[in-house]
Amino acid sequence: MSTVDPRLSINQGTIKRADLAEALRATVANGVQSIGLWREPVQEVGLTTAAKMLADSGLRFSTHCRSGFFTMPEGPARRSSIDDNLVAIEEAATLAAAGAAGSFPVLVLVAGGLPEGSRDVIGARERVRDAIGELAPAAKAAGVQLAIEPLHPMFASDRCVVSTLGQSLDIAADFDPEVVGVTVDTFHIWWDPDVLTSIERAGREGRIATYQVCDWKTPLPANVLNSRHYPGDGVIDFASLTRAVEATGYDRDIEVEIFNEEIWAKDTDTIVRETAASFGSAVTPHLRAAVAS
């Protein structure tokens, strides 16, 4: 087995078809030291069991994915979303406590798209700010950092009205950095002409909760959600983005998060090995900081 970068974390979305037990097994078996978990596989086995499985694996816990989706106006649906986010905060805290040294209680937030029938993207973003305001006290009490993730503008209508790192930072600015940070995901922000300035700002404000990498390659498939590729297989400049993140002092794990039907069709061990190899080629050469422990 070739040497695996110690800062690589396998986001469970990359091995989506593996249940929690298989995801943990394959991550360990292929020399990766960290994993980012998704809520659905955790809930399948129950939080207490999932925490024990993670602890037994010896892996670090990098993030919990994902919560958010709270752009709807006040009413039962919004109350249900807020309640579910409170559950996600508890999950993130519990899993981080079960992970190996160097784990961080980070909960990734995807804002949600425009409510049905709405064209008010500005109002939807304000409701994101309001929702985080409701969640911040619980996150602070649990020691969890909420990580606002901007998504590429093609998802603004149906998945995320927050499209740039700058917008994420503007929302986060109302809260303590230890409580509300941002997700820096190369797939979503590589195109932004202000991305390097925004990364520097995020570092200066102490708000980079997680750095996630994968690549952008055209033509996009019909389902653009599943259009992510291994680092190095597309057009993203990992050198400039990774060096910018490193320059902020970020020294945590770096997740590879890929949604791709062709990759998911492979066996889990193959996906983990190929992920590690692509990370080693495209990202590792631009790293200088070791994992904080």
C-alpha positions as a printed NumPy array, in Angstrom:
array([[  0.   ,   0.   ,   0.   ],
       [  1.369,   3.421,  -0.948],
       [  1.69 ,   6.064,   1.741],
       [ -1.563,   7.867,   2.431],
       [ -1.505,  11.542,   3.359],
       [ -2.277,  11.727,   7.099],
       [ -4.561,  14.723,   6.565],
       [ -6.837,  12.974,   4.093],
       [-10.37 ,  12.349,   5.311],
       [-12.868,  10.259,   3.376],
       [-16.207,  12.004,   3.373],
       [-18.827,   9.277,   3.503],
       [-20.574,  10.833,   0.519],
       [-17.671,   9.55 ,  -1.593],
       [-18.519,   5.962,  -0.62 ],
       [-22.246,   6.567,  -0.504],
       [-23.329,   2.979,  -1.079],
       [-21.369,   1.671,   1.904],
       [-23.133,   1.435,   5.224],
       [-21.397,   2.772,   8.31 ],
       [-19.633,  -0.473,   9.183],
       [-18.296,  -0.902,   5.652],
       [-17.267,   2.749,   5.408],
       [-15.274,   2.551,   8.626],
       [-13.701,  -0.777,   7.675],
       [-12.578,   0.337,   4.228],
       [-11.234,   3.642,   5.489],
       [ -9.087,   1.924,   8.11 ],
       [ -8.044,  -0.953,   5.83 ],
       [ -6.685,   1.438,   3.217],
       [ -4.596,   3.529,   5.574],
       [ -6.8  ,   6.631,   5.832],
       [ -6.881,   8.127,   9.32 ],
       [-10.045,  10.237,   9.246],
       [-13.652,  10.088,   8.099],
       [-16.496,  12.564,   7.668],
       [-19.855,  10.961,   8.412],
       [-23.309,  11.507,   6.978],
       [-26.415,  11.646,   9.116],
       [-28.422,   8.953,   7.353],
       [-25.962,   6.051,   7.889],
       [-25.482,   7.178,  11.486],
       [-29.209,   7.212,  12.092],
       [-29.59 ,   3.767,  10.523],
       [-27.643,   2.225,  13.4  ],
       [-28.478,   4.815,  16.052],
       [-26.238,   7.512,  17.473],
       [-24.967,   5.532,  20.463],
       [-24.013,   2.563,  18.3  ],
       [-22.467,   4.785,  15.643],
       [-20.328,   6.558,  18.234],
       [-19.065,   3.227,  19.574],
       [-18.293,   1.997,  16.067],
       [-16.346,   5.163,  15.342],
       [-14.445,   4.913,  18.623],
       [-13.584,   1.27 ,  17.964],
       [-12.29 ,   2.152,  14.482],
       [ -9.662,   4.531,  15.863],
       [-10.458,   7.069,  13.143],
       [-10.619,  10.817,  13.56 ],
       [-13.971,  12.473,  12.893],
       [-13.674,  15.438,  10.532],
       [-17.264,  16.623,   9.938],
       [-20.898,  15.651,  10.207],
       [-22.871,  16.084,   6.969],
       [-25.273,  17.624,   6.674],
       [-28.005,  19.801,   8.107],
       [-29.536,  23.175,   7.283],
       [-32.39 ,  23.499,   4.744],
       [-34.179,  26.245,   6.612],
       [-35.081,  28.9  ,   4.001],
       [-38.836,  28.408,   4.292],
       [-41.007,  31.048,   5.992],
       [-42.181,  30.61 ,   9.559],
       [-44.547,  27.688,  10.041],
       [-44.569,  23.955,  10.848],
       [-42.011,  23.074,   8.164],
       [-39.53 ,  25.618,   9.487],
       [-40.067,  24.495,  13.083],
       [-39.466,  20.893,  12.013],
       [-36.264,  21.905,  10.249],
       [-34.964,  23.813,  13.284],
       [-35.737,  20.828,  15.535],
       [-33.9  ,  18.49 ,  13.162],
       [-30.891,  20.801,  13.147],
       [-30.811,  20.67 ,  16.942],
       [-30.663,  16.868,  16.699],
       [-27.801,  17.176,  14.191],
       [-25.865,  19.365,  16.626],
       [-26.154,  16.652,  19.269],
       [-25.018,  14.046,  16.746],
       [-21.947,  16.075,  15.769],
       [-20.928,  16.604,  19.386],
       [-21.338,  12.933,  20.268],
       [-19.42 ,  11.664,  17.243],
       [-16.576,  14.131,  17.686],
       [-16.19 ,  12.99 ,  21.286],
       [-15.977,   9.391,  20.059],
       [-13.382,  10.106,  17.373],
       [ -9.655,   9.817,  17.849],
       [ -7.492,  12.743,  18.928],
       [ -7.643,  15.527,  16.369],
       [-11.402,  15.206,  15.824],
       [-13.474,  18.374,  15.557],
       [-17.215,  18.832,  16.194],
       [-18.137,  20.418,  12.861],
       [-21.668,  20.33 ,  11.441],
       [-21.903,  21.251,   7.754],
       [-24.919,  23.414,   6.898],
       [-26.492,  23.654,   3.431],
       [-28.9  ,  26.582,   3.483],
       [-31.665,  25.291,   1.241],
       [-33.126,  26.707,  -1.958],
       [-35.977,  29.043,  -2.736],
       [-39.274,  28.076,  -1.114],
       [-41.853,  26.849,  -3.614],
       [-43.309,  29.715,  -5.59 ],
       [-40.804,  32.263,  -4.272],
       [-38.437,  34.499,  -6.223],
       [-37.116,  36.273,  -3.133],
       [-33.544,  35.016,  -2.874],
       [-32.528,  37.909,  -0.616],
       [-35.298,  37.127,   1.841],
       [-34.361,  33.444,   1.782],
       [-30.784,  34.326,   2.733],
       [-32.031,  36.433,   5.617],
       [-34.021,  33.461,   6.888],
       [-30.782,  31.469,   6.825],
       [-29.226,  34.084,   9.11 ],
       [-32.267,  33.961,  11.383],
       [-32.174,  30.158,  11.582],
       [-28.498,  30.123,  12.497],
       [-29.299,  32.69 ,  15.161],
       [-31.744,  30.193,  16.673],
       [-29.23 ,  27.349,  16.48 ],
       [-26.131,  29.198,  17.689],
       [-26.86 ,  28.949,  21.447],
       [-27.314,  25.176,  21.232],
       [-24.195,  24.822,  19.097],
       [-22.184,  26.876,  21.569],
       [-23.443,  24.832,  24.501],
       [-22.515,  21.601,  22.697],
       [-19.127,  22.881,  21.532],
       [-20.109,  22.397,  17.884],
       [-19.011,  24.694,  15.059],
       [-21.684,  25.279,  12.411],
       [-20.042,  25.379,   8.974],
       [-22.039,  27.32 ,   6.377],
       [-21.346,  25.8  ,   2.968],
       [-21.831,  27.922,  -0.14 ],
       [-22.943,  25.909,  -3.15 ],
       [-22.305,  26.667,  -6.815],
       [-24.908,  29.125,  -8.184],
       [-26.496,  26.402, -10.328],
       [-27.956,  25.074,  -7.055],
       [-29.338,  28.414,  -5.825],
       [-32.944,  27.712,  -6.734],
       [-33.314,  24.229,  -5.284],
       [-30.508,  23.538,  -2.799],
       [-28.648,  26.58 ,  -1.524],
       [-29.298,  30.309,  -1.808],
       [-25.806,  30.971,  -0.418],
       [-23.534,  30.84 ,  -3.468],
       [-20.185,  32.386,  -2.533],
       [-17.745,  32.146,   0.322],
       [-18.2  ,  35.879,   0.812],
       [-21.932,  35.439,   1.368],
       [-21.259,  32.663,   3.883],
       [-18.821,  34.906,   5.737],
       [-21.272,  37.791,   5.776],
       [-23.851,  35.583,   7.493],
       [-21.28 ,  34.114,   9.878],
       [-20.064,  37.583,  10.859],
       [-22.963,  37.986,  13.28 ],
       [-21.688,  35.081,  15.409],
       [-18.592,  33.987,  17.28 ],
       [-16.118,  32.143,  15.013],
       [-16.015,  29.198,  17.397],
       [-19.75 ,  28.756,  16.851],
       [-20.265,  29.65 ,  13.182],
       [-17.663,  29.079,  10.492],
       [-17.637,  28.178,   6.813],
       [-17.006,  25.203,   4.582],
       [-14.45 ,  25.765,   1.834],
       [-15.399,  23.271,  -0.898],
       [-13.414,  23.508,  -4.123],
       [-16.255,  22.182,  -6.292],
       [-18.513,  25.062,  -5.346],
       [-16.157,  28.027,  -5.192],
       [-13.343,  27.455,  -7.73 ],
       [-15.012,  29.758, -10.286],
       [-15.402,  32.778,  -7.969],
       [-13.101,  35.688,  -8.967],
       [-12.995,  36.719,  -5.299],
       [-12.258,  33.257,  -3.94 ],
       [ -8.661,  33.837,  -2.834],
       [ -9.57 ,  37.071,  -1.086],
       [-12.491,  35.324,   0.593],
       [-10.286,  32.452,   1.781],
       [ -7.858,  34.966,   3.265],
       [-10.759,  36.714,   5.005],
       [-12.109,  33.41 ,   6.309],
       [ -8.72 ,  32.612,   7.788],
       [ -8.266,  36.062,   9.27 ],
       [-11.665,  35.772,  10.941],
       [-10.942,  32.239,  12.184],
       [-13.874,  30.742,  10.331],
       [-12.531,  27.881,   8.177],
       [-14.253,  24.902,   9.783],
       [-13.43 ,  22.415,   7.044],
       [-11.708,  22.224,   3.659],
       [-13.315,  19.83 ,   1.171],
       [-11.908,  18.917,  -2.227],
       [-13.051,  17.315,  -5.442],
       [-12.857,  18.32 ,  -9.086],
       [-15.056,  19.938, -11.732],
       [-15.16 ,  18.428, -15.201],
       [-17.412,  19.122, -18.172],
       [-19.687,  18.112, -19.75 ],
       [-21.863,  17.858, -16.671],
       [-24.265,  14.908, -16.432],
       [-28.028,  15.397, -16.53 ],
       [-28.074,  15.192, -12.745],
       [-25.573,  17.938, -11.997],
       [-25.595,  17.058,  -8.293],
       [-23.562,  13.956,  -9.12 ],
       [-20.948,  15.672, -11.272],
       [-17.958,  15.63 ,  -8.922],
       [-14.655,  13.955,  -9.789],
       [-11.455,  12.827,  -8.134],
       [ -9.016,  15.704,  -7.49 ],
       [ -6.845,  16.148, -10.542],
       [ -9.364,  14.789, -13.057],
       [-10.836,  18.174, -13.969],
       [-10.052,  21.874, -14.193],
       [ -9.793,  23.078, -10.599],
       [ -6.527,  24.718,  -9.578],
       [ -5.819,  22.866,  -6.339],
       [ -2.425,  24.516,  -6.04 ],
       [ -3.734,  28.056,  -5.57 ],
       [ -6.762,  27.094,  -3.484],
       [ -4.901,  24.713,  -1.195],
       [ -2.002,  27.094,  -0.696],
       [ -4.454,  29.868,   0.139],
       [ -6.161,  27.688,   2.754],
       [ -2.801,  26.59 ,   4.173],
       [ -1.637,  30.195,   4.389],
       [ -4.463,  30.911,   6.838],
       [ -2.976,  28.397,   9.268],
       [ -5.657,  25.781,   8.678],
       [ -4.162,  22.48 ,   9.801],
       [ -7.14 ,  20.157,  10.162],
       [ -8.128,  17.183,   8.041],
       [ -9.078,  17.746,   4.41 ],
       [-12.078,  15.836,   3.128],
       [-12.606,  14.424,  -0.321],
       [-16.348,  14.586,  -0.98 ],
       [-17.455,  13.174,  -4.33 ],
       [-20.921,  12.54 ,  -5.746],
       [-20.513,  10.519,  -8.937],
       [-22.551,   7.526, -10.091],
       [-19.648,   5.906, -11.934],
       [-17.4  ,   6.175,  -8.887],
       [-20.129,   4.946,  -6.532],
       [-20.525,   1.84 ,  -8.737],
       [-17.023,   0.67 ,  -7.778],
       [-16.327,  -1.405,  -4.682],
       [-15.615,   0.56 ,  -1.54 ],
       [-11.945,  -0.359,  -1.205],
       [-11.244,   0.7  ,  -4.781],
       [-12.908,   4.072,  -4.223],
       [-10.902,   4.721,  -1.059],
       [ -7.627,   3.73 ,  -2.738],
       [ -8.312,   5.866,  -5.795],
       [ -9.346,   8.775,  -3.593],
       [ -6.108,   8.528,  -1.619],
       [ -4.029,   8.341,  -4.794],
       [ -5.728,  11.354,  -6.391],
       [ -5.398,  13.365,  -3.18 ],
       [ -1.726,  12.479,  -3.012],
       [ -1.154,  13.731,  -6.546],
       [ -3.362,  16.822,  -6.635],
       [ -3.476,  18.129,  -3.052],
       [ -0.588,  16.78 ,  -0.979],
       [  2.149,  18.645,  -2.905],
       [  0.595,  21.948,  -1.815],
       [  0.308,  21.161,   1.91 ],
       [  2.713,  22.309,   4.554],
       [  0.773,  21.975,   7.815],
       [  0.426,  18.79 ,   9.842],
       [ -2.783,  17.668,  11.479],
       [ -3.383,  19.447,  14.786],
       [ -3.414,  17.037,  17.695]])
